[in-house]
């Protein structure tokens, strides 16, 4: 099935510059419908308020709710648990990657990353585009 | 009056009493026992005075040495000048990099948005934007100098604290429990990027696939293999 290039994507990061970078990369990949949140709590509020996202791309280190906590909240919510979720973080300790995988993350990207990596990980989660 | 002087005076008083030719032998016996007691006390208090004096002298010297070492740390200089300056330098680094990033990204975004109908005008526009991006990169020189100053300050503090710790024979106390927010951070936030990057060795991969979870780092390729 073809990927819906107009699907809304939620980018969650507490650094505006990183959100801007991911926005630009997504735009270059053909995804223009991008929403953003500054931490897990804001993202969860948007999702629970009814906004439907075809993909969530989230940082891990954020306050007051981390990306990992957001992931667990999403997977624990019947309405949201099917949302594809990619974690992007500067740290890749084995136990953290395993913890995220066990919590249901669909893929995991280590910062810094490039457009090719983002495209490859997105393709593995939502299909080729 | 020191204990040894007291004993000497009692001994002298006893000698005076004995020299008055008292007839009662029981009194003379009591005086003899008292003399022996005073002699014993004199020896005991003499040693006690000497050791107590020695201890107090050691403590006084230790306090004086501690004061000198603390003075050598120049804590007021560190607190009032060096640390605030280092903090200000780091804040400036953050602002400088943010500003440069904003300029570079804005230029790139404007180039991407441009529609090249007139090639000459397009090239002139690209040249102008590229020049601004190059100019923005000059932040690296300034931030490099700022970071060097901060490193210098940290080295200064490290050297003095190390010397103080060594001279005073200081051992680390148990770590104090932080406040609630700090505890949450420790529990939930990752440590951030590693100095040597997320490169992975074969050992880490083996440990992971053997089910032996280690603290080794994984690289993107290794993480990919977990999801493939």
Interface residues (C-beta under 8 A of the other chain):
Chain A: X17 X20 X21 X24 X27 X28 X60 X61 X63 X66 X68 X69 X89 X90 X91 X92 X93 X94 X95 X96 X97 X98 X101 X106 X107 X108 X109 X110 X111 X113 X117 X124
Chain B: X98 X101 X102 X105 X108 X109 X112 X185 X188 X189 X190 X191 X192 X193 X194 X198 X204 X207 X208 X213 X214 X215 X216 X217 X218 X219 X220 X223 X226 X227 X228
